[in-house]
């Protein structure tokens, strides 16, 4: 029995509900090769948003209003900090801008255009204390696989400025031990870039690699069983070394912050630092810069000729 033409046409008409729009947005992101992490983040944020607005009786994108979006952000403020609210806002902005480009609905005005993002606190970002790192390195004094690996990891995380996931994605062939070039092939947003390891970090890396017999396509950082080190595994290494050294546990991202602040204090220009870190803009680096300005304030306080004169 053939399918009626009317039913065939109905199947060809795209759904107009919020769920269908979200699925199309994610499909578009996948086709543009957004990172799995970004797609997962968008999926989770939009699922939570969709559930909230549908509970309010809203089923379509074009029924969203600026007032509804503001009430959603206020709702998030009950359980999230400003950073979490801002992340939700950025997701909604990306989704609604995509919808506007994709469908070009006649007479529709994007409601996000009238909604201001939640204000973020511009507090200085905490960096890994170098005294703590020295004590952690002191626990890696042995010459066995684990000690040499962990020492190379601690120094490599700091000296390369890599994000943890970028660091874990490195293969042996991505590092030139002669000049210290590190090719980051899986950076944020799928972008590649080059960063470097200094002489001391490369020396530690060579000591670790003496325990390895592997080709250039194999993981740089591995477990004692030879598998690629995971994020949880890296977190455990830092936690274990901090505990053994008797210092507070630092986040993996604090190594990257310490690299940025150290580079600024040593006079590295902002554009070079932006390229080394793989930042799309200078906004985060300006937050690091606040801490180096505080260094200058303290230095002036100590050396003020007028204060020391009177």
C-alpha positions as CSV (number, residue, x, y, z in Angstrom):
1,X,0.0,0.0,0.0
2,X,1.5,3.4,-1.0
3,X,1.9,6.2,1.4
4,X,-0.5,9.1,0.8
5,X,1.1,12.2,-0.7
6,X,-0.1,14.4,2.1
7,X,1.8,12.1,4.6
8,X,4.9,12.2,2.4
9,X,4.7,16.1,2.4
10,X,4.2,16.1,6.2
11,X,7.4,14.1,6.6
12,X,9.3,16.6,4.5
13,X,8.2,19.6,6.6
14,X,10.9,20.2,9.3
15,X,9.8,20.3,12.9
16,X,9.6,23.7,14.4
17,X,9.9,22.9,18.1
18,X,12.7,23.9,20.4
19,X,14.0,20.3,20.6
20,X,14.4,20.0,16.8
21,X,16.2,23.4,16.7
22,X,18.6,22.3,19.3
23,X,19.3,19.1,17.5
24,X,19.9,21.0,14.3
25,X,22.3,23.4,16.1
26,X,24.3,20.6,17.5
27,X,24.4,18.9,14.1
28,X,25.7,22.1,12.5
29,X,28.4,22.3,15.2
30,X,29.4,18.7,14.5
31,X,29.7,19.4,10.8
32,X,31.9,22.4,11.6
33,X,34.1,20.1,13.6
34,X,33.6,21.7,16.9
35,X,35.4,19.8,19.6
36,X,33.5,17.0,21.4
37,X,34.0,18.8,24.6
38,X,32.3,22.0,23.2
39,X,29.4,20.0,21.7
40,X,28.9,18.2,25.0
41,X,28.9,21.5,26.9
42,X,26.3,23.0,24.4
43,X,24.2,19.8,24.6
44,X,24.0,19.8,28.4
45,X,23.3,23.6,28.7
46,X,20.6,23.6,26.1
47,X,18.9,20.5,27.5
48,X,18.7,22.2,30.9
49,X,17.4,25.4,29.2
50,X,14.8,23.6,27.1
51,X,13.4,21.7,30.1
52,X,13.1,25.0,32.0
53,X,11.3,27.0,29.2
54,X,9.1,24.1,28.2
55,X,7.9,23.9,31.8
56,X,6.8,27.5,31.3
57,X,4.8,26.5,28.3
58,X,7.2,27.7,25.6
59,X,7.8,25.2,22.8
60,X,9.4,27.2,20.0
61,X,12.4,29.4,19.6
62,X,10.4,32.3,18.2
63,X,8.3,32.4,21.4
64,X,11.4,33.2,23.5
65,X,11.5,36.8,24.8
66,X,14.2,38.9,26.5
67,X,12.2,38.8,29.7
68,X,12.1,35.0,29.7
69,X,15.8,34.8,29.1
70,X,16.5,37.2,32.0
71,X,14.3,35.1,34.3
72,X,16.2,32.0,33.3
73,X,19.5,33.6,34.1
74,X,18.1,34.7,37.5
75,X,16.9,31.1,38.0
76,X,20.5,29.9,37.4
77,X,21.8,32.4,39.9
78,X,20.1,30.4,42.7
79,X,22.5,27.5,42.1
80,X,25.4,28.8,40.0
81,X,28.1,31.4,40.5
82,X,28.5,34.3,38.0
83,X,30.9,32.2,35.9
84,X,28.3,29.5,35.5
85,X,25.6,32.0,34.6
86,X,27.9,33.6,32.0
87,X,28.6,30.2,30.5
88,X,24.8,29.6,30.0
89,X,24.4,33.0,28.5
90,X,27.2,32.4,26.0
91,X,25.5,29.1,25.0
92,X,22.2,30.8,24.5
93,X,23.8,33.6,22.5
94,X,25.6,31.0,20.2
95,X,22.4,29.1,19.7
96,X,20.1,32.0,19.0
97,X,22.6,33.7,16.6
98,X,22.8,30.4,14.8
99,X,19.0,30.2,14.6
100,X,18.8,33.7,13.2
101,X,21.4,32.9,10.5
102,X,19.9,29.5,9.7
103,X,16.2,30.3,9.4
104,X,16.2,34.1,8.8
105,X,12.6,34.3,10.3
106,X,10.7,37.2,8.8
107,X,9.9,39.9,11.4
108,X,11.7,38.0,14.2
109,X,14.1,39.9,16.4
110,X,16.7,37.9,18.3
111,X,15.8,38.3,22.0
112,X,19.4,37.8,23.2
113,X,20.3,41.1,21.6
114,X,18.5,42.9,24.4
115,X,19.9,40.8,27.2
116,X,23.1,41.9,28.9
117,X,25.4,39.1,30.0
118,X,25.9,38.5,33.8
119,X,28.7,40.6,35.2
120,X,31.8,38.6,36.0
121,X,34.1,39.3,38.9
122,X,37.5,40.3,37.7
123,X,39.4,38.7,40.6
124,X,43.0,37.8,39.9
125,X,43.2,34.1,38.7
126,X,45.0,31.9,41.2
127,X,48.3,30.4,39.9
128,X,50.4,27.5,41.1
129,X,52.7,28.8,43.9
130,X,56.2,28.1,42.7
131,X,57.4,27.2,46.3
132,X,54.8,24.5,46.3
133,X,56.0,23.2,43.0
134,X,59.6,23.0,44.3
135,X,58.5,20.9,47.2
136,X,56.5,18.6,44.8
137,X,59.5,18.2,42.6
138,X,61.6,17.3,45.6
139,X,59.4,14.2,46.0
140,X,60.4,13.1,42.4
141,X,64.1,12.6,43.3
142,X,64.3,8.9,42.2
143,X,65.4,7.6,38.9
144,X,62.7,5.1,38.3
145,X,59.8,5.4,35.8
146,X,57.3,7.1,38.0
147,X,59.6,9.7,39.6
148,X,61.1,10.7,36.2
149,X,57.7,10.8,34.6
150,X,56.1,12.8,37.3
151,X,59.0,15.3,37.4
152,X,58.8,15.7,33.6
153,X,55.0,16.2,33.8
154,X,55.2,18.9,36.5
155,X,57.9,20.8,34.6
156,X,56.2,20.3,31.3
157,X,52.8,21.5,32.4
158,X,54.4,24.7,33.7
159,X,56.8,25.4,30.9
160,X,54.6,24.6,28.0
161,X,51.6,26.6,29.2
162,X,49.3,23.9,27.7
163,X,45.8,23.2,28.8
164,X,45.6,19.8,30.5
165,X,43.7,18.1,27.7
166,X,46.2,19.5,25.1
167,X,49.1,18.2,27.2
168,X,47.6,14.7,27.4
169,X,46.9,14.6,23.7
170,X,50.6,15.1,22.8
171,X,52.4,12.3,21.0
172,X,56.2,11.7,21.1
173,X,56.5,13.1,17.6
174,X,54.9,16.4,18.7
175,X,58.0,17.4,20.7
176,X,61.3,18.4,19.2
177,X,63.8,17.7,21.9
178,X,66.5,19.6,20.1
179,X,64.9,23.0,20.1
180,X,62.0,22.4,22.4
181,X,59.2,23.0,19.9
182,X,55.9,21.5,21.1
183,X,53.2,21.1,18.4
184,X,49.7,21.3,20.0
185,X,47.5,19.7,17.4
186,X,44.3,19.5,19.4
187,X,43.9,22.9,20.9
188,X,40.7,24.6,22.0
189,X,38.3,24.9,19.1
190,X,40.3,22.4,17.1
191,X,43.0,25.0,16.5
192,X,46.7,24.0,16.4
193,X,49.6,26.1,17.6
194,X,53.2,25.9,18.6
195,X,54.6,26.3,22.1
196,X,58.0,25.4,23.7
197,X,59.8,23.6,26.5
198,X,63.0,25.1,27.9
199,X,66.3,23.3,28.5
200,X,65.5,22.1,32.1
201,X,62.1,20.8,31.1
202,X,63.6,18.9,28.1
203,X,66.3,17.4,30.4
204,X,63.6,16.0,32.7
205,X,61.7,14.8,29.6
206,X,64.7,12.9,28.3
207,X,65.3,11.2,31.7
208,X,61.7,10.0,31.5
209,X,61.9,8.9,27.9
210,X,64.9,6.6,28.7
211,X,62.3,4.3,30.2
212,X,60.3,4.3,27.0
213,X,60.7,2.5,23.7
214,X,58.0,3.9,21.4
215,X,57.4,5.4,18.0
216,X,56.6,9.1,17.2
217,X,52.9,8.3,16.9
218,X,52.5,7.0,20.4
219,X,51.4,9.0,23.5
220,X,54.0,11.1,25.2
221,X,52.5,10.7,28.6
222,X,51.6,7.1,29.7
223,X,50.7,5.1,32.7
224,X,53.0,2.5,34.2
225,X,51.1,0.0,32.0
226,X,51.8,1.9,28.8
227,X,48.3,3.4,28.1
228,X,47.8,7.1,27.4
229,X,47.5,9.0,30.6
230,X,44.0,10.3,31.2
231,X,42.8,13.6,32.8
232,X,41.8,11.7,36.0
233,X,45.3,10.1,36.0
234,X,47.0,13.4,35.6
235,X,44.9,14.9,38.4
236,X,45.9,12.0,40.6
237,X,49.6,12.5,39.9
238,X,49.4,16.2,41.0
239,X,47.3,15.3,44.0
240,X,49.7,12.5,45.1
241,X,52.8,14.7,44.8
242,X,51.1,17.6,46.7
243,X,50.1,15.2,49.5
244,X,53.6,13.7,49.7
245,X,55.2,17.2,49.7
246,X,52.8,18.5,52.4
247,X,51.5,21.4,50.3
248,X,48.0,22.4,49.2
249,X,46.7,20.7,46.1
250,X,46.7,22.9,43.0
251,X,44.4,22.6,40.0
252,X,45.8,21.5,36.7
253,X,44.9,24.9,35.2
254,X,46.9,26.7,37.8
255,X,50.1,25.5,36.0
256,X,48.9,27.3,32.9
257,X,48.2,30.4,34.9
258,X,51.6,30.3,36.5
259,X,53.2,30.1,33.1
260,X,51.2,33.2,32.0
261,X,52.0,35.2,35.0
262,X,55.7,34.2,35.0
263,X,56.0,35.1,31.3
264,X,54.4,38.5,31.9
265,X,56.7,39.2,34.9
266,X,59.7,38.3,32.7
267,X,58.6,40.8,30.1
268,X,57.0,38.7,27.4
269,X,54.7,40.9,25.2
270,X,51.0,40.3,25.2
271,X,50.7,39.2,21.6
272,X,53.4,36.6,21.9
273,X,51.8,35.3,25.1
274,X,48.4,35.2,23.5
275,X,49.8,33.0,20.7
276,X,51.7,30.7,23.1
277,X,48.6,30.2,25.2
278,X,46.2,29.8,22.2
279,X,43.8,32.5,23.5
280,X,41.3,33.9,20.9
281,X,41.6,37.3,22.5
282,X,43.4,39.2,25.2
283,X,40.6,39.3,27.8
284,X,41.9,36.5,30.0
285,X,45.5,37.7,29.7
286,X,44.4,41.1,31.0
287,X,43.3,39.3,34.2
288,X,46.8,37.8,34.5
289,X,48.2,41.3,33.9
290,X,46.3,42.6,37.0
291,X,48.6,40.4,39.1
292,X,51.8,41.8,37.5
293,X,50.5,45.3,38.1
294,X,50.1,44.4,41.8
295,X,53.7,43.3,41.7
296,X,54.6,46.8,40.5
297,X,52.6,48.4,43.2
298,X,54.3,46.4,45.9
299,X,57.7,47.2,44.4
300,X,56.9,50.9,44.3
301,X,55.7,50.7,47.9
302,X,59.0,49.2,48.9
303,X,61.1,51.6,46.9
304,X,59.1,54.9,47.0
305,X,61.7,57.6,47.5
306,X,59.2,59.9,49.1
307,X,57.9,57.3,51.6
308,X,61.5,56.4,52.4
309,X,62.5,60.0,52.7
310,X,60.0,61.2,55.2
